[in-house]
Amino acid sequence: MEKICITVEEAAKVASVSDEQIRDWAKDFDFPSMKIGARGGKRLIHADAFSDWLRKKCELRYGERRYEIHNPVSIAKQKGGETA
């Protein structure tokens, strides 16, 4: 049976990032996780939703880079020129 939820440590391995990065991402309002336990000591992350969230995050970053590459102001900054 495949896991529905994964731990912070497992998510870090899946995404090739540190545990701390996962905890930082978990502060985002749209991160697919929940805290469980009497004191909220353990965070569980929905595995499929995490994959979707990460894919969307990467797509947004791709859009930022595309914009920077094709934006004349960004190109001028890269070349050390004046922008305004």
Secondary structure, DSSP 8 states (H G I E B T S, - for coil): ---SEEEHHHHHHHHTS-HHHHHHHTTSTT--EEEESTT--EEEEEHHHHHHHHHHHHHHHHHHHHHHHH-HHHHHHHTT----
